[in-house]
C-alpha cells in the first residue's frame, strides 16, 4: 500500500478493487469507500471513469484506473460487470492472471452458479448476491467449491469492516431472497401489463397490506428495469418456478424509462413529477350499514364502520351469536378514548333479518364458501331496497360468482378488508363486470370515510395482495423442500437482504398453512394469475395439521425440524 502524505488519515487495513463501474460497481465503491476502506475503481470505459468524479469526496475511490491495473495490490477483488456469464468469465479470467495468490475474488453474478465461473476465475471465488445496489446493508454470500478457509475469513472480515451483514448461502441461481423477491416483482409487473391494476394501486396495496416500505414496482424502478428484465430472463431459463418477464418491462425500456436512473419507470422520479392520479369525485355513501356475519372479520368490520360514523348493524344467524358478537364489538369500542369516538353513530347486533330492508350498504362477511355466499346474495337481491349497495368481503373467490344471484349487476362489488379490520388501512375495491360508475364512487367514498385507502383491481383470484403474497410463500417452501436452506436462514435473509418485514416461514405460520394452500389452489386454477401448483411441502404441512399459530406447537418450523438439516455453509 503506498505511503500517505503527512497529515493524511491512516489508511484502511484493506484495499478493495471494484472491477466495473456501472450502477452496481459504483454503488459498491460508494459503500466501501464511505466505510473507510481503500478502494480502487477499475474500468475501461472513459464514461464510467468520469462518473466516479461525480461522487462526494467521502465516497470516491482512492484510485481510478483502467483494467487490469489496480487488482494486483488488492486484498479483495469484486467483479461487478453486467450479468452475461460469458462476459463475467472473460473478466474473471483476466483478474486471475493479475491478482496475488490467495486473494479472494467476489463476483456479483446472481443468475450464474459459481461452478460455471470457477474454471475461469480460479480458486477462492465467492458470489456477492443482492438485488438493490442502493441498499447494501446486507448481502448473501456463496462460496465456490475450491475456495479456501483463509480467503473466506478475508471476505467476511472485509464485509464486516464495510458494515455489510453477510448471510451464508448455498450456491444456486437466483440465490435465496433475491430470487424470491424477483418472482414477486415480476408478478406485480404482469398485473400492470394485464391492465389488472395500476402501478400506484399495486404498490399501495403491498405497502399497506404487507408493511413494505416501498411497493414492488417502486423496487423494480430502484433496481433498474433493464437490469431486472435481464435477470428475470435468465432465471426463467432455469425452470425453477420463474415465469418470463412481463412484457411491460420491454415496453418501458423501449421508451427509455428505466426507473430511477432515468427519472421514470413505473413511476416518475423527477422533481417535477407533480401529483399522482387525480381524485375521483365522491358520491354520498349513505350512513346505514349492515355487516352480515359474526366471526372475526365481521366484528372487526362492524367496529370499523362504527368508528367511521356509520349507523351499523351486525346481522348474525342466531341471537346467541349476535350477543357474543355484540360483546366483542362493544368491548373494542369501549377501549377508545371519548374524544376519539364517532359522534352520532350507533351499533346493534341482531338475528332479525328484517334489518336488510332499509339500509344503504350491506357487506357480507360469512364463511368463505361460494355456495353460502351465493345463497346470501340471492336473499339480498330479494329483500334489500333498490339502490342498496351490496358488497362481498371475499378474499379469494370471484366477486361475480358470489354476487350474481342478487340479480343486480350494477349494485354489487367486492370490498376486501384486511385483518385486523379496525387497524389495517387497506381495502381492495373490486368492481364486478356490471358495477356502475356511481356505485363504484359510492364504495370509494365509504372507504375514505372509514379513514382507509382503497385500491382498485380486476375480479380474479387473490386480487392484488394475495395474488402476490401466496406464490411468494409457495416458492419459499420449494426452496425449503429442496433443502437449499433452513427456515431460520431463509427468514433472516428475506428480512435483511430482501427487505421484508417478516420472513416467509414466520409469515406462513401467521396466516396459516391451510389458508395458504386454499388460496394457492385457487390462484393456480385461474390461468390469468400464472401461479404454479401448490408446493408439495405445503400439502404435507396441511395433511400433518402443522398449520402455524392456530395450532400451538405445530408450526412449519416444528415440522421442518424433523427433517434433515439443510446444507448451510459453515463459513462464508
N, C-alpha and C positions, 0 to 999 in steps of 0.2 A: 504494500500500500504506500503511495507516495507520501513524502514528508509534508506537513502542514506549515503554512507561514505563521510567524509569530502572532499571537493574539487570536488565532482561529480556534474554533471549538474542537474539542477532541474528536477524532474520527470514530465512527461506529466500528465495533469489532467485526462487523460483517460487511462484505461487498457483494451486492446482488446485481447481476447483469440481466436486463429485460430485453429480449430479442423480439422486435416487432412493436412498433409504437402507434398502432391503430387505437381504436376505442378501448379494447381490453388492456393492451400493453400500457397505454397512457394512464389508465386508472390504477394499474399496479404500481407504476412509477410514483404516482401521487401518494398512494397509500404507504409505500415503503419509505420513500424519502421523507414524508410527513412524520413518520415514526422515528426518524433519526438514523436510518440505515444509509450506508453509502451506496448509491445507485448509479449504475452505468446504463444509459439508454442506447440501444443498438438498433439501427435500421438503415436500409439502403435508399429509402425514398426521401428525397430532399424535402418534400412537403411534410412528411411525418416528423423529420428532424426539426422543421420550422415550428410545428405545433408545440414542441416542448418548450420553446422560448416563451409561449403564452402562459405557461404555468407560473404560479406565485413562487417567489424565491424559496419558501419553505418546502414546496412540493416538487421542486425542479431537480432532475438528476445531477449528480456532481460532474459527470462527463457524458457527452453525447458523441457517438462515433458511428462509423459505418461498419457493417458486418464484414468479417468476424472479429475485428479488433474489439477489445474490451472483455471478451469472455475468458481469456487466459488467466486473468488475475482474480476472477470472481470466486467467492466461496459457494455461490449458488447461481445457477443459470435458469431463468424462466423463459421458455419459448412461448410467445403469445401471438403467433401469426394466425391467419384465418384457418377455418376448420378443415378444409380438404386434407385427407390423410396423406396424399402424395406430396403436397406442399410441406406438411409437417415432417415427413420422413426426410425430405431434401434438406430442410433447415437443421433438423436434429443431427443428420449425418455430418454436416459441416461443423456444428457445435462440437461434436465428438472429437473431431480432429484437432481442436484447439484448446479444450479445457484440460486442466490438470487431472491426472488420475485420481479417482475417488471423489471428484466434485459431483454433487448431486445435480441432476437436471430435472426440472419440472416442466411438463407440457400442459397447456390449457385445453388439450383435446377432450371434448365431452362425449362425442359420439363414436370415437375410435378407441377400442381397447388397447391397453399398453402392449399386449402381446403382438399387436400388429405394428408397433413402433419400435420395439426393443431392439430388433436386429439393426436398425439404422442408428438408434441413439446409443446403444451400448448399455453396460450395466449402470446401476444407480439411477434408474429412471423412475419418476413418480408423476402422477397426474394431479393437477390442481383444478378442482371442479366446482363450478358455481355458475349462476345464471346472470346475476346483475353485477356488472363491473363497478357500478356506483354504490354498491353495498357489500363491502368486503370484510365485514367483521368476522365472518365465519365461512369456511370452505370445507369441502370434502376432499380427502387426500387418499389416493390409491397407490399401491406400491407394486412395481413390476417384480417378476419372479426372481430376477438376479440381483436386485438392489440389496446392498449390504446394510448391516445394522448401524455402522458409523454414519453412513450417508443419511439414514432415516433419522438419527438423532440430530444431525445437522439441519435437516429440513424442519424438524419440529422446533428446534431452538431458534431458527431464523423467523419462522412464522410467529412464534411466541413473542419474539422481540418486536415484531411489527404489530402486535396486538390483535393477531388473527387467530381465532379458535379453529383448530384442525379436527375434523371428525374423520376417524379412520374408517375406510370402507373397502369392500372388495372391488375388484376391477370389473366393471361392466359398462356397456354403452348406456349413456344417459345418467349413470351413477344412481343415486337414490333420490334425494329431494329434488335435484334439478329435473330429472326425468318425470317424476310425479307432477311437478308444477307445470312443466311444459305441456303435458297431456291436458291438464285443466285449462290452461291458457288457450290452447288450440280449440277446445270445445266452446269456449267463450267467443272466440273469433268466428266459429261456424254459426253461432247464434246470430251474430250481426250479418254474416253473409246470407243467411236464410231469410233475413228480414223478420226474424222472430222477436227480436228486442233491439233497442238502440244500445250503442256503446255506453251512453250515460246510465241507462237503466240497469244494464248488466253490472257495471261497476258499483253503482249504488246498492244493488241487491247484495253483492258479496261483502261490501263494507258493513252494511247494517245487519245483514243476516248471518254473517260468519265472523265478523270482527276483524276483517282485513284492514290494514292501514290504507292501502290503495286497491282499486279494483283490478281484475285480471287484465283488462285491456290497457289500463294505465301502466301495468307492469310490462306488458309487451312493448309499449312505447318506450319505456326506460331501457329495455334490453336492446331495442332496435329491431324494426320489423324485418329488415333484410337478414339480420343475424338469426332472429327467431325462425324465420321461414327456412333458412338453410339447415338449422339444427333439426327442425321438425321433419324436413325431407329426409334427412339421414336416419333419424330414429324410425320413421315409417318403414324404412328398408330392413330394419332389424326384426320385424314381425313379432314384436313383444307387446302388442296392445295399442301401439300408437297409430293413429289414423293419418291420412295425408293432410298437409297444411291446408287450412281454409283458403279458398281462392281469393277472399277479400284481402288477404295479405299481399298477393301478387298485384291486385288492383291498386292498392295504396302505394306499393313500391313503384309501380309504373308511373304514378303521378309524382314521384319524388317525396312522398310522405312517409318518412322512415321512422318517425317517432320524435322523441325529444331532441335528437341531434339535428333534425331539420326544422323543428318548431311545430311539426304537425304529423300526426299519425291517426290513431283512432280518435284522439282528442287534439285540441290546439294547445300549444305550449309557449306561444309567443306572448309578448307583453300586451299586445292589443287583441287578445282573444275575445274580450267582451263577455257579456253574459251568456249563459247556456240557453237551453231550449226555453222559448217564451212560455210564460204561464198560460194555461188554458183557462178559458172563462169558467167560473164555478157556477154551479146550479144549487138552489136551496136543497139541502139534503133531507129535510124533514127531521122531526125530533123523536118520533115514536118508533122504537126498535124492539123486535122480538128476537132473542137468541134461542134456537131450538137445540136442546141437549143439556146434559147435566154433568159432563165429565170435566177434566182439567181445562181443556181448550174452551169449552162453553162458559165455564165460570170465569176464566181469565178474560174472555172477550166481553162478557157482561160487565165485569169490573171496568174494563177499558171504556165501554160506552157510557157508563155512569159517570166516570171521571171526565169524559168528553162533553158532558152536559146533555146527554140524551135521556129521555124517559124510557127506561129499559125494563123489559120483562123477560125472565128466563123461563122457558117452557120445557118442562120435564115430562117423562112418561107417566110418573106416578106422583102423588102428593108427598110420599115419603122421600123420593129422590129430589123433589122440589125443595122440601125443607132442608135437606142436607146441603144442597147446592146453595140455598139462601144463606145458611150459616157461614159457608166458606166465603161467599162474596161480601157479606156484611162484616165479617171479621177483617177481611182485607181492607175494606173501606174505612173501618174504624182506626186503622193504623195511620191514616192520612191526617196531617195537621188541619185544624179547622179552616185556616185561610187558604188551603190547597183544595178543599172540597168543591166540586162543581155545583154552582148555585142553581137552584130550581129544578134539578134533575131528580127523578125518583127511581126506585128499584123495587120490583116484586118478583116472586118466583111462584109458579103455579103449574098444575097439570091440566088446567081448563083450556082447551084448545080454541075456545071462542075468542081468545085474545088475538087470534090471527086475522080477524075480520076487518079491523080498522087500525092499521099501522102503516108506516111509511117504508120500513125496511125490515125484511126477515133474513137472518143469517143462520143457516143450519150448521151445527157442529156435532152431528150424530156420528155413529160408527162409520169407519172408512170402508164401507161395503156398498158396492154400486146399487144393488137391489134395494137396500134400505134407503138410500138417498133418492132413488127414483120414485119409490113409493111415497116418500115425504113430499117431493115436488109435485107429484100428481095431486096430492091433497092441497098443497098451497095454491095450485092453479085453480082449484075449485072454490076455495073459501076466502082467499085474500081479495081485497078490494082492487078494482082496476088501478093500474099505475103503481102498485106496490112493487118496490124493488126487491127481487128475490135473489139471494146470493148463497152459493155453496162455499164452504171453507175447506174443500178437499185439498189435500196436499199432493196427491199423485194420480187421481182419477181424471178422466176427461170432463171438463165443465159441461160441454154439450151433452154428453151421455147422462150426466147426473140431472141436468135441468130440463131436458127435452120433454118429459111427461107433463110439465106445467102448462105446455101449450101457449106460452107467452114468450116467443123468441126475443122480442125487443126488451123485455123486462128482467132478463136473467144474466148473471155473470158470476165470476169467481172472485172471492176476497180471501186470499190465503194469508192468515195471520201466523206469526211465529211464536213459539213457546219459550218463555212465559209471555203471554199476550200483553199484560199490562206494562212489561218492561221493554220488549223488543219494538223498535221503531219502524220496522219494515212490514209492509203489506204488499203482496203481489196481486195486482189488479189484472184479471184475465177475462176479457170480453169473449162471449160466445159469438158464433157466426152472425147472429141477427141482433146482437145488443145495439140499441140505439145510441147515437152520439150523446143525446140528452141524458140518458141513464148512466152512461159511462162518466159523464161530467158530474152527475149526482154522486156516484160512488167515490169519485176522486175527492169531492167536497167532504164526504163523510170521513174519509181517511185523514184529510187535512184537519178537520175539526177534532179528531182524536189526538192530534199532535204527532201523527206518524207520517212516514214518507211512502207514497205509492210508486211502484214501478210497474210498468205495463209489459205484458208479453203475450204470445200466442197461446192457444189452447192445445197443449200437448203434454205428455207425461213429464212430471218433475218440475214444470215451469222453469224458473231460472236457477234458483239456489240448489234445489235437489238434483237437477239435471247436471249440474257441475260438480256438486259435492260427492254424490254417491259413487259415480265412476272413479273418482279420485280415491275414495276409500277402498273400492274394489281392487284397483290397481295396486294399492299398498299391500293388500292381502296376497296378491300374486307374488310380490317380492318376498313376503314372509314365507309363503308356501314353497318358493324356490330356494329357501334358506340363504338368500342373498344378504340378510341382515337379521338383527334381533329386534324385538318390539321396542326396547329402550333406546337402542341406537337409531332406529328409524324415527321415533318420536323426537329425539333430540336433534337429529339432522333437519327434520321438517320444520321445527321451530327456529333453529339457529340459522341454517343455510337457506331454507325455503321461506322464512318469514311468516310462518303460520302461527296463529295464537294458540292452537292445540296440535299436538302430534296426531297422526291419523288413527293410531290404535286407541289412544285415550278418547278421541272424538267418537270412534266407533262404539266404545263402551258407554259413552254418554248417550248416544242416540238409540242404541240397542241393535244387536246383530239381526234380530228378527225384522225390525223396521228396515234396516239396510237391505236385507235380502228381498223383501217385498217390493221396495222401490226399485231396486236394481233389476228385478224381473220385469217390472212394468216398463222401465226405460229400454231394456233390451227388446221388448215386444213391439215398441214403437220405432219403426225404421228411421223416422225423422230425427231421432235422438242419437243415432250412430253409436250406441252404447254396447259394450261387449256383454257376453254371458256372465252370470254371477260366478265369482271365483269359487272353485271347489272348497277352499278353506272357509268361505262364508257359509256355504251349505253345511259344512261339518260343525261349525260353531252353533248354528241353529239346531241341528239334529242333536247335539250334545247338551242343549239348553244352556250354553255359555253365552248369555245374551248381553252381559255387561252390568251396568249399575243396577238394573232392575232385578238381577239375580245375584245377590251378595255372595262373594266368594267364587263366583263362576263367571269370570270375565274372559275376554280374548287373551289377556296376558296369562291368566292361570292356565288356560287351555294350551297355549303355546309353550308354556314352561314344561309341559310333559313331553314335548317333542325334542328331537335332537337339537343341540345348540348350533346356531348359525355360525359360519366360519368368519368371525371378525378378526382382522389382523391384530397381532399383539402390539405392534408399534407402527408408527407411520411408515 
